[in-house]
């Protein structure tokens, strides 16, 4: 039976022979099948059972799964669904697969056409909660990718505005609040002279946004709308708000809260009771959610918590960093032994802790993260500030409105001044003008705060104006602006925009110039940066802080509220002044990065700290240099950026950044050749660590050619070192040793002790591979001593790892164990994380040698977790082979085979790893009584040129032992290594 073709977008259906379509009802067999069809890879049976029968015990759920699997096979044909004892896989043709193929080939039109409705529309009806949650996640993921494709397609239709407008309308039909789609539609309608329709669409969107979210459109959308009113509309730049650095969260330094007495009491009562474990303070930006949360923590006794932790989220971009920040707040360093969420859950445990998560609205996946923490930690509670609720079960919600303002009828001065909104205004006004006397203008203040709807942020922005004009005049200024009349009632951006415009007009020209230039810094800035980028002295910064246009933290860094930064950046314009400011910003931060060019010869801990704090600025500066093909800066900064990303284990990001930089440079231009050398060296290093040896070889050779043309001896030797490593990994140990020995000789000849220590480790690897154990170990011991003396963290880690590997090769787990433990502790202490996976794997193999398979399995899984999607891929096959060995040792042939096959799949670029996989496969066959297959596979390992010498020795010992036990000689010739791998991958499931 031919596998049916599935239609998963819209109402689910399957097409069988003849082309007819039949609907797929949302029943268990089809729920299982669509889950497998969307995953397309092996799905563990236990995972599938838990997805479909979460309320049932594991055994009962597995029994149900077997029954439903039988039904599913009858629906689609038994031969089309693959099954092993532990996993299932089904790979039919689907419209989702077609969609993803269209994305891969950048056929945006085809991708857009694939979607005929929401993924599996209506399929969650009556489904188990885990299945419904999974479906919602997949639906959101594919909708995001579809919107991206649609946006690309709209760009392609720039010369066909009617078609572009219709396509944008299609996106708005899916998500009526898709602002990017509306921007595209407005511009397309403007190009086709349909201004009235564009204006009507914009006004409808503004009303919907105010009604549903309580916010105003972004600056980019407002710009697109303004362009509709001009005779010759231009293209408005799409500006995205960037995360500003977290504000100082020390409660003692925060200003006392004005008002909110009722809300405070409600929060304390809720958190003190036993029913509320998650309370969300919601409301528009600037309404005072964070200030109220701080006020709650100032009186912790009623909250009945063992400890309180304030977690700023507004500068975080992903959930992993939320976990890291929580661990940091608790005072615990992430150790790499467990996945981060499990580490946090273990630290919280059964303690009655209260976390305040501040500014949570921008983090995708936070709701799941919160639910997992609450599920794992029964006495943990969370107070969250966000513009939108998390929509979790058990969530309590407290919406915040503006501060109460006096009624129009109120005229008594004392009663007016008792109003919370007036008190906030007076307090902020007296900060900038201590002798400000409110009694004589109480009625004017009341009129002003009523105009602002009591919104605290708007009041705080308005109050500093008292330095330059009477309150009544401020009120008249506000009355002249339509935005002020409605903005306070409708949310953050309109209020903030108009406040900013008034504030901007009252700034001195020097203040305006500085504020606009400093808005180029996405990660905040120091006094030094302010001087370099905007020629702004401390007094000017203080003035901007006083006017609530900048904020300062206790570490001496300054930053913007994200939307204020966006608005200030608009003032910079797009002409020569902006270009000059961008150059000052970029060159200042590139100079900062270039300080750490000799990364291994300086204080690496300090370098990691500084680069980490400034990273978003440094990355923006690097991109500036790439876009402008500034070879001089790329050459100066490549080594530092590579070293930082490598130390943090961000191999994939490094590979992408340096591939982009390499594409921007021309190796034929003499002024580009030096930069080409260093950029290609970094690209080769990241490719090598990811197991992409072909890319590493090509980039190394390109680097070597460019370095020779540039006459750069250091780059020449570094390129030769990488080429030596590629040769070693490709099974050419003799050539690798000769290359690496020459590189080491030259480094020592020029007195470069730091490079010499690192090159000695690489030569040691080649010597050990050639069976010269004494020479290899001597080099490693010397390199470890030198690295410790010079405080080269990566050198210490590499030497410890190689010495650990040697003891493991000797079967000495007791000697290997302390080396792996020391290396892992060094990673955790220094923050240089690239070798965490290697030391976890060392611990796994050492524990296995010591007869501790359960601990070994734990460390092997921890190693895979540390590798992650963007880490060092070379190690993955080794980790999976360890898991195969453990499974074989406990008699679980099915699990062992599955791990072996996964190892073979991930060893595709590494002949050495392939040899190890075939050797372990031979042991598996021997355990199954297939001595003939085991002998032929071992002979294939011995015949392979890439097989390292230690493996040759162990395989030969296994052959000899089998012969002594009476095994017959091989009846057929040994297969090649490729044939042996193919046999492994095709081995039927046990």
N, C-alpha and C positions, 0 to 999 in steps of 0.2 A: 504493500500500500504506500502510495506517495504521500509525504507529509503535506497536510493542508497549508494553504497560505492564509495568514491571519490578518484581519483588519482590527487593529487595536485602538486607533484614533476614532473617537466618536463611539457609537454603539458597536460593541464587539461582535464580530462575525468571522466565519471562516469559509474560505472558498475551496471546493473540492474539484475533482476532475469534471470537466465540462464547464467550469467557470461559475457555477451557481454558488450563491452565498447563503449560508444558514446562520441565524443568530446564535450567539453563545450565551446561555443563561448564566446568571451569577450564582452558580452552584459549585459545591466543593471541587468536583473534578476539573471544571474549567478554571476555577480560582487557582488550583495547583498548576494547571497547564499555562495560564497566562503569566504566572509568576516565573516559571521556568523559561518561557519564551522571551520574557523581557531580560532576565538575568543572562541567558545564553551561555553561561558557564556552569560548572558543577555546583550544585546546591546541596548542602549537607541534609540528609534526611531529617535529622533532629531539628534543624532550622525550619524546614518546611512544615514539620509536624507542629512545632511551636507557633508558627505563623497562623495555621489554620485551626488549631485546637488549643489555644493558650490556657484554657481552664482545665484541661485534662492532665493527669500525670503523664510522665514521659512515655512509659510503656503503653498506656492506653492510646496516647496520641500516635505512637508509631504503628500500633495495630490499625487505627483508623486510616493512617496514611497508606498502609499496604492495601486496604480495601479500596480506597479512592484511586490508588494507582492502577489497580486492576480495571476499574471503570474507565479511567483515562486512556489506558491502552486500547480498550475497545472502541473509544471514540476516534482515535487518531492512528491506530495501527501499532502493534507491539514493537515492530522493528524500528520505528522512528524515534523512540524514546530510549535513551541510554540510561542504564542503571548499574550501580555498583552496590556492595553491601552498605556503604555509608553515604552515597550521594546519587543525585539524579541530574540528568542534563537533557534538554530538548532544544533544538536549534532550527525551528521552522522558518520559512521566509515570512516576514511581517512588514507592515507599512512603517513600523518604528525602525526596523533595521534599514529599510530603504531610505528613511529620513536621515539616519546617521551616516549612511553611505553618501548621500547627497551633501551633507555637511563636510565630510572628509574631502570630497573633491571640489568643495566650494561652489557647488551648483545651487545657488540660493533660491532660484525660481523653483526648482524641483523640490527642494526642502520645504519651502512654504506650502507648496501644493499638497504635500503628503498629509498635512493635518486637516482632518475633516470634522474635528470636534475634540473635546477634552479626552485625554487618555482614558479608555475603558469607562465611558460615561455611564453612570448609574451602577457600576459594578460593585461599589462599596455597600450597596443596599443590603442590609442583613448580614454583612460580612463580619468576621471576628475583628476586634479592635486592632490587633497588630497588622492584619492584612489591610484594613482600611487606612491605617497610618502609613504603611509602606506605599500604598497606592497614591495617597496624597503627596508623599515625597516625590515619587516618580513623576507624577503629573506635573508638579511644580518644576522639577528639573527639566523635563522636556518642554514645558511651556516657556521656560527661560531661554532654552536653546532655540526654540522656534521664533521667539521674539527677536533674538539676535540675528537669526537668518533673515527674518522679515526686514529688519533695519538695514542689513546689507543689501537686500533686494531693492529697497526703496532708494538707497544710494545709487544703485545701478540704473534706476529709472529717472535719474535727474533730468534727462532731456524729454521725459514723458510725464509731465506733472499730473495729468488726469489719472493715469494708471497708478502713479505714486500715491496720490490722494486716496484712491480707492483701496489700495493695499494698506495704508495707514488706518483707514476706517475699519478694515478687517481686524487689525490688531486691537483697536478700541472696542470692537464688539466682544472680543475675548476678555479684555480688561479695560473697563471704562476709565480707570484712573492711571492708565499708562501714559505718563507725561511725555516720554520720548516720542511715542507714536503721535501724540497730538502735535508736538513741535514739527514733526515731519509733515503732518497733514496741513498745518497752517502754512508752512512754506510752499508746499506743493500747490495749495489753493491760491496762494498769492501769485505764484508764477503763472497760473492759468487765469488770472484776473477774476477770481471768484472771492473777492474781498468780503462781501456781505456774509456769505456762507461761512467763511473762516472766522469772522468776528462772532457769529452766532454760536459756532462750535466752541469758541474760546469761552464765551460767557456761560454757556451751559456747563462746561467743565469747571469753571470757577465756582459756580453754585454747588455742583456735586461735591467738589473738594471741601468746601466750607461745611456742607451739611453732613458729610460722612466722616471727615477726618478733622475738621476744625482747623485747617491750615490754608495758607495761600499758595498759589503756584510758585515754582522756583524762579530764580533770576533768569535762567535760560528761557523758560516759557514766557515770562513777562517781556523779555527782549523780543521774542518772536511775535508776541501780540502787539508790541509797540511798532514793530516794523510794518504791520498791516496798515498803520495810520499814516505812513510816510509815502510820498509820491513814488519813490523808487526803492522799494524794499530790498534790503540786503540780507545776507545770510547771518543770522545771529549765532555767535559762538556758544557751544554747549558747555557751560561751566559746571563742574561738579564740586560740591563741598568736600573738602578734605578734612581728615581727622586732625584736630588740634591736640597738643599734649594735654595729659590729664591735669586738671587744676589741683592745687594743694588741698588735701582733704583733712588736714589736722583740724579737729573740731574746735580746739581752743582758739584757732586763728579765725574761724568763721564769724561773720557778723551775727549778732543776736537776731532771732526771728521776730518779725513784726506781724502780729495777728496770728491767725490760724489756731486759736485756742480750741475750738470745737474739733477741728481735724486732728490736732495733737491728741486729744482725749480719745477719739475714736481709734486712732492707730494704736495707742498704748493699750487700750482695752482689748482690742483684737489680738495683739501679739502676746498679751499676758494670759489670755485664755488658752484652752487646750485645743480648740477647733481650728484655729487659723495658723497654717504653716507657710502660706504664700500670700503676701499682700502687695498689690500693685498700686502705686500712686500714679494715676494717669492724668493727662491733660496736655494742652498745647505747650510748645516750647516757650520758656520765659514765664511760666505761671508759678514757678517756685517749688517744683517737686523736690529738687536736691536740697534746697534750704530747709524744707520741712523735714526731710529725712535726717538731716544733720541735727535738727532740733530734737527729734525723737531720741537720738543717741546721747544727747547731753544729760539726760536723766535715765540712766540704764536700769536703775533698781526695779522699776515696775515690769521690766521686760523679762525678768527671770531667765537670763541667759548667762552661761558660764563665761562667754567672751563675745565681743562684738567686733565685726570686721567691715571696714568700708572699702569697697572695690570700685574704683573708677573704671568705666568701660568705654568712655567716648573716644579714646585713642587706640582701641583695640579693633582688629579687623577680622579675627576668627576666634572660634570657640576654644581652640587649644590654648590660646593666650589668656583666655578667661581663667582656665584651670590653673595655668602657671601663676597668674597674679594672685589667685586665692591661696595657692600653696605658699607663695612668697609672704602674703599677709599673715598666714599662720606661723611662718618662720621655718618652713621646711623647704629644702631644695629638691627639685625633681631629680630622681635618681636613675631613671631609665629601666628599673627592674620591672615595673608594671606599666600598663597604659596609664596615661595621665589621669583620666577620670577615676580609675581604680585607686590610684595613689591618693587623690583628694578624698574619696570615700573612706579609705582606710584611715586617713588622718582625722577626719571628722568623727567617724564611727558613731557611737551612741551618745556623744556629747551634745549638750543643749547650746548650740552655737547659733548666732544670728549674723547672717551676711546681708549687707546692703549693697545691691547691684545698681549703680548709678548710671543713668543714660544708656538704657538697654535697647532702645528701639531699632538700632541699625544692625544688630548682630543676627545673621541668619542661623537658625539652629539653636538659638538660646532656649526656646521653650522645651525642646527635647533634653537639653543639658540640665535645665532646672528640674524637670520631672525625674531624670535619672538620679540626681543628687538627693531629691526628697525621698525617692523610693529606697535608696541605699542607706540613708541616714535618718532614722525615724524621729529623732529629736531636733534635727536641724530645721531652722526657719529662715525665710528670705523676705526681705523688704526690697521691692524693685521700683525704680522710677523709670517711667517710659511713656512715650506719647501714645502707645497702643497697648492693650492688654495682651497677655501671653496666650489666653484662651486654653488654659489647662484646667483639668478637673481639680476642684478644691481651691481654685484661685479666688481670693477676696479682692474686690476692686473699690478704690476710693478715688472718684474723679474730682479734680480740683478746678475751680473757677477763679476768676480774678478776685482780688481783695474787696471786701465791702466798701462802697463809696456812699457818701451822704445822699439822701433824696434831694430832689430839687427844692422841696418845700423847707428844708432845714436851713435856718439862718443863724442860729446861736453859735458864736465862735467856739465856745467850749465843746459843744456837741460836734461841730465840724472837725475840730482838731482831735477828737477822740476816735474818729474813724481810722480803721487800719490803713486804708490806702493813703490818707493824708499823713499819718504818722511815718509811713515808709518814705514818702516824698520828703518830708521835713528832715528825717534822719539823713538821707542821702544828700540833700541840699546843704546841710550843715557840715558835711564832710569837706565840701569844696569851698564853702563860705561860712566859717564858724559863727559869724555874727548875724547870719540870716534869721530874721524875726518873722515867724509865720502868722502871728495874730492879726496883723494889719492886712493880710491878703488871704485869709482863710477861705473866703468865698471863691476867690480866683483859683486857689489850689483845688478846691472841691470841684469846680467846673473842669479843671484840667484832668483830674483823675477820673472823672466821669467820662470824659472824652476818651480816655485810655481804657475804659472798661475795667479799671483796677488791676490790669496786668502788671505784675511786679517788674518784669524785665523792661517794659516800656516806661514805667515810672522811674526806674533807676537810670535809664538812658536820658530821660527828660530832665531830671532834677539838676544835673550839673549846669544846665543853661542859666540857672539863676545868677551865675557869676557875671553874665553879660547882658541880661535883659530881665525886666520884671515878669512876674508870673502871668499877669494879664496879657502881656505881649506874646509870651510863649503860647498862650491859649489862642490868640488871634492867628499866630503862625500855623498852629495845628488846624484851625478852622479853614485856613486857605487850602489845605491839602485834603482831597477826598479820601485818600488812603488812611489818614488818621481817623476819619469819622467811623470807618467800618473795621479797620485793621485790628483794633484791640478786641473786638468781639469775635474775630474769625481766626485768630491764631498768630503763629510766630512770624512768618516771613514778611507779611505786609507791615506789621508794626515795626519790625526790626528794620525793614527797608526804609520806611519813612523816617524813623528815628535816626537812622544812619545818614540819610540825606540832610536832615537838619543839622546833625552834629558835624557833618562834613563841611557845610557852608560856614560854620563858626570856627573852624580850625584855621590857624595861620598857614600860609602857603608851605612853610617848611614842615609843619606837622602833617599836612596832606601828602606831601611827597614821601615822607618817611613811612607813613601808614600804608600807602599803596605799595611801596617797594617791599616792605616787610611781609606783606601778604603773600609774597612768592614762597615763603618758608612753610611747607606743609607740616613740618615737625616741630614748630616752635623755633626759638632762637635764643642765643646768649647776648650779653652786652657786646662781645667781640663781633658777633655776626651783625648786630644792628649797626655798628660802626662801619663795617666793611660793605654791607649791602646798601645802607640808606644814609650813611654819615650821621647817624642818630646818636647823640650823647645820652647819658643816663637821665639827665634832667628832662629831655624831650620824651623819653620812654615813660618817665614818671608822670608827665603831664597826660600822656595818652592813657595810662592806667587810671589816673584820676577821673578821666572822662569816660571810663567804662568801655573804652575801645580796645584796650589790651588787658591781659591779666598776667600776673606774676606768681610764680610758685616759690616754695621755700628753698629751692635749689638754685635760684637765680636765673631761671629760664622764663622767657616771656612767650605768650601765645595769644591766639584769637579764639573767640567762639567761632565754630566752623562757618556759620553763615555771615558773621561779620567779616571774616577773612575773604569769603566769596565776594561780598559787596565791595570791600576795599580793593580787591583784585580787578574788579570791573573798572575802577577809577584809573587804573594804570593804563588802560587803553591798549591799542595794538600798534602804535607807531614807534619811532626811534626811542622815546623815553623808556618804553617797556623793554625794548631790545637791550638797551644799556643796563637797565636794572637786572634783567635776566642774566646778562653776562657777569655783572658784579656778584649776583647770588651764586651762580654756577662756579665761577672761578674761586670764590672764597671757599666753598665747600669742597671743591676739588683739591685745593691746597690742604685742607684738613685731611682728606683721604690720603694725599701723597705723603703726609708725615709718616705714615705707617707702611711705606713701600718695602722697607726691609723688615718685614713682619716678624721673622724668626730671630732677629737680632735685637729686639726691643722688648719692653715689658708687654707681653701678649695679653695679660689680664686687663691692663689699662687700655690697650688698643681695642680689645673686644668691648669694653665698657663704653668708650667714647664713640666708636663707630656704631654701636648698638643704639645709643641715645640719639645720634644724629642720622640714623640710617635713612629715614624717609627723605631728608634733605639731600644726603649724599647720593641716593639713587636718582633723585630728580636731576641733580647736577650731572651725574654720569650720562643720563639719557640726553641731556642738553648737548654734551660733548659728542655723543653718538650721532644725534640728528644733524649736527653741524660739521661732522667729520673732523673734529678737532683732534688730530692725531697726536699732537703734543701732550694734551691732557690724558688721552687714553693710554699713552705709553707710560706716563708717570703714575697712573692710578691703578692700572690693571692688576699688578701684583697684590696690592693691599686689598682690593675688592675680592679677588680670588681667595686670598688667605682668610678673610673674614667669613665668606660664604662657606668655604670648606670647613672652617672650625665649627661653624654652626650646623654642619651637616646638610646644607641646602644645595645639594649637588644638581638637582634638576633646574632650580632657578639660576644657578651659575651657568649651566650649559646653555640655557636660553639667552641670558644676557650677553654672554660672550659670542654666541653665534650671531646675534644681532650686530654686535660691534664689528665682528669680522666682515660681515656683509657690507658695512659702511665704509670699509677701508679698501684702498687700491694698492696691492702689493707692487705694482709697476711704478708707482710714484715714489721717488726717493724720499720725500718728506713723510711718507706713510710707512716706510719699511720697518722702522724701529717699533712703531705702534703695532704693526701687523705681527711682528715677532712675539711681543708680550701678550697680545690678545689671543693669538693662536696657541701660545703656550698654555694659557688659562683654559681655553676651550679644550685642548688635548687632555689637560689634567682632569677636568670634570667628565669628559667622555670616558677616560680610562676608569675612573672610579665608578662609573655607571655600567661598566662592562661593555662599552661600545668601542671595541678595540680597533675596528676599521676606521671610525671617525677619529679616534685618538692617534692612529698612525698617520692619517692624512693631515691632521692639524699639526702634528709634531714636525712632519716634513715641510709643511708650509712655513712653520715658525723657523725651522733651521735655514731654509732658503732665504727668508726675509732677514734673519739675523746675520747671515753671511754677507748679504748685500749691504746691511747697515754697519757691518764691522763690529757687532756687539758680542764680545767673547762670552759674557755671562749668559746671555740668551742662547748662544750656540751650545754651551755645555748643558744648560737646562733642557733644551730640545733633545740633545743626545741622551740625557738621563731618561726622559720619557720614552724615547724610542727603545732604549734598553729594556725598560719595564714592559713595553708592548711585546718585544721579542721574547722576553721571559714568559709572559702569559700565553704566548702563541706556541710554546714548546721548543724554542730555539735557545736553550740555556747557554750553550757555548758562545754563541754570538752575543747574547745579552751580557754575559760575564765580561767579555773583552771590551764591549762598549762601556759598561759601567765602571770597569777598572780604570779606563782612560779618563773618564769624567772625574772620578775620585782623585786620581793623580794630579790633574790640572787644578782642582779646587784646593788641594793641599799645597801645590806649588805657589799659588797666588795668596796663600795665607787665609783663605776663607774657611775658618773653623766651623761656622754654623752650617754652611752648605756641605762641608766635608762630613760632618756628623750624619746628615740626612742621606748623602750619597753612599756612605759606608753601609747604612742599613740596606739600601737597595742592592749593593754588591753582595752583601751577606746572603740575601735571598737567592741570588744566582749561585753562589758557592754551595749553599745548602742543597739547592736543586740538583747540582752536579755531584752530590754525595761527598763534598769536602766539608764534613761537619766541623772539624777543628778550626779551619780557617773561617767558616761562617760564624761560628759562635764567638771567636775572638773579635771579629769585626763588630758583632752586636754588643759585646761587653764594652768595647772601646767607645762605641757610639752612645751607649747609655750613660757612661761616665761623662763624656763630653757634653751631652745634652743636659744632664743635670747641672754641670758646671756652668754652662751658658744659659740655663733656664729656658731651654727650647722645649716647650710642652709637647709639640707634635713629635719631636724626636724621641722624647722619653716614652711617649705612648707607642710609637712604632717599634722601638727596641723591645719594650716589655711584651708587646704582642708577638713579635717574632720569636723571642726566647720562650714564651709560653707555647707557641706552636711547636717548637723543637722538642720540648719536654713531652708534649702530647704525642708527637711522632714516635718518641722513644717508649711510649706507654707509661710514662711517669706522671700520673695525675696529681700525686702529692706535691711534686715540684712545680707543676703548671698552675695549680690553684692559687697560690699566693701572688703569683705574677699577674694573673687575670684580675684578682681582687685589687691589687695595687693600681693597675691601669684604670679600672672602672672608678676607683676613688679619685684618681687624678682627673678624669673627665668631669666628674661631678664638682670637684673643688675649683677647677679653672674655668669651667664653661666651654671648654674645647670638646665638642660632642661628637666629632666625626667618627671616633673609634669606639663609641659605646657599644655598637653592635658587635664589633670584633671581640671585645672583652666579655660580653655576654655569651658569645659563641665559645670562647675559650673556657668560660666557667661550665658551659654545657658539656663540652668534651672531657674536661677534667673530672666533673662529677660522674660522668659515664664510666670513665676508667676506674674511679673509686667505688663503683658498684652502687651508685645512687641515681637510678634512672628517672625517678620522679622529679628530683631537683634538676637533673639534666634537661628534661623535657621543658620544665618551666623556663630555664635560661635560654633554650633554643627558641622558644616562642617570644621571649623578651628581645632576643636578637632580631627576629623578623619584624617585631613592632618598631624597634629602633631604626631599622632600615627604612621602613615606611615607603610611600610612593615616590619620594623625591631624593632618596638617600643613595648609599653605595651599593649598587646592584651586584658587584662581584661576589659578595659574601652569600647571597641568597641560596644558591645551590648547596653550599656547604651546610647551611642551617637545615635545609630540608633533608639532606642525606643523614644528618644526625637524628632527625625525627624518624627517618626510615629505619635506622639502626635500632633505635629504642623500641619501635613497634615490632620489629623482627625479634628482638630479645624477649619480648613478653608474649611472643607467639601470635601476634595479630598480623597475619600475612596480608590481609586486605589493606589495612592502614599503612603497612610498610610499602606495599606496591603503589598506593596512591601518592605517598610522599616521594617515592622514587621517580614516578612519572612527572610529578611537579618539578622535582629537581632537574630532570632531563630537559624539561621545557625551558626552565630559566637559565640553563647552561649553554644556550644556543650560541653565544659569542665566545665561549671559553673552552678550548680543547682540553685544558687541564681538568676543569670541572666535569667535562664529559667523561674523561677517563675515570675519575672517582665514582661517577654515577654508574658506569658499567661495572666497575669492581664491586660496588655494593649490590648491584643487580645479580652478579654471579653468586654472591653469598645468599641472596634471597632464593635463587634457583636451587642452590645446594640444600637449603633448609626445606625445600619442597620435594627433595629426593631426585632432582634433575641434575645428577652429577655430570652428565655429558655436556649439557648446556653450560653449566658452571665452568667447566674446563675450557670450552671454546671461547667464552666471554673473557676469561682471564688471559688466554693467549692473545685475544684482540687488544687487551689493555697493554700487554707487554710489547706488542707490535707497533703501537701508536707512538709516533715521535714526540707527541706532546706530554706523554706520561711522565710525571716527575719521578726522580730516582727513589725517594722514600716509598712511594706507592709501588714502584717496580719491585722493590725488595719485599714488601709485605705480600704482594700478589704471588711472587715466586715462592715464598714460604708456604702460602696456601696451596699452591700446585704440588709442592713437594709433600706436604702433609696428606693431601688427597691420594697421591701415588702410594705413600706408605700404607694408607688405609685400604689399598687394593683397587683404587679407581682405574678404569680402563683408559687407555690413550684415546685422544680425540679421533673419532671415525671420519669426520669431515673437516676440511680446512677451517681455520679460525676466520670469523667474519672481520671486516674492517670496523673501525670504531663507529662510523656512520651507520653501518648495517646493525651493529649491536644496539645503538641508540634507537633505531627504528623498531627493532624487535621489542625493546623495553616499552616504547610508547604504544605499541600495538598489543602488548600483553593483555589478555582478557582479564577482566575483574574476577577476583577470587569469590 
